[in-house]
Amino acid sequence: MTTVCASVLGRSLSSLRLEVISRLPAAPRRAPPLLFLHGSWHGAWCWAENFLDYFSANGFAAYALSFRGHCGSDGRERLRFTRIRDFVADVAAVVEMLPGPPILVGHSMGGFVAQKYLEGRSLPGAALVASAPPSGLLGSFFQLVRSDPVAALKSAATLSLWPVVADIDRARALFFSPSMPREQATQYCARLQDDAYFAYLDCLALDLVKVARISTPMLVTGGALDAVVRPDLVAATARAYGVEPVMFETMAHDMMLERDWRKLADAILAWTETLEGVAPQNKSSRNISAGGEAKSALRMTAAS
């Protein structure tokens, strides 16, 4: 347990416990740490399944944050009213306690949070994984209304995102490709939770990304089978940052949990090695076992 007292975004502060899962390398390379940000309905656990061990084995200090109201972090009682700016404050608080400015890796809503954090800030790099585009998810919202109007109505009536994923069969279809083993996908879907309705409204239209204020190098990736962030939205995000999207033909939305997750991890690793400040790693030392592991709840100051 660590206490960090810091001003976050100049807002009024209160004590907030944020869960951070970390994997530390046995043979560290000279490189920034990695900070992984999860999407809606998920938590840091989704990165701990595969990615933290993979990147620590390749020389990176790897950290995954559970945003406030998720998994082991405080704030569940106010989750439905939490905004994207609050999740940005969580990122700011964790960045302050890392050993150096990190490379961000953000999935879905976490990718949107990463982009908002980078407005007016510069980091070594940011990888967007099936990320909500900077222009918002309004098109995806209308798609949801058409495909499941009952769930959309329940969600609006209760100010809750849970109705969208309450049915495990529907959640499995939303997040995973047909090749994903049914039992494994069901186990992951059973770990989903409700999420911040007002943050979702921010992603739709209320607090969109100011791309002109972002200068951090970007990697944009997506899945060809994604039913949540469609390939055309991934392409739009890539255009916004002047890069080519890296698409994976066999993957759906939860790319970090899919059977082919290693293809994505390999692509992100190769991209990090093009960034300034990332030293090459001796090939003979790759894929070694991670030498350190810690799951900790970090007591830090964040905006309420």
ZIQUIGI-V473101 format. One record per run of one state. SS is the DSSP state (H for helix, E for strand, C for the rest). FROM is the first residue (numbers start at 0). LEN is the number of residues. If there is no record, write none. Layout:
# ZIQUIGI-V473101
SS:FROM:LEN, SS:FROM:LEN
This chain:
# ZIQUIGI-V473101
C:0:2, E:2:2, C:4:8, E:12:12, C:24:9, E:33:4, C:37:7, H:44:4, C:48:2, H:50:7, C:57:4, E:61:4, C:65:10, H:75:6, C:81:2, H:83:14, C:97:5, E:102:5, C:107:1, H:108:9, C:117:7, E:124:5, C:129:8, H:137:10, C:147:1, H:148:10, C:158:3, H:161:4, C:165:2, H:167:8, C:175:6, H:181:8, C:189:7, H:196:10, C:206:4, H:210:3, C:213:4, E:217:6, C:223:7, H:230:10, C:240:5, E:245:3, C:248:12, H:260:12, C:272:10, H:282:3, C:285:6, E:291:12, C:303:1
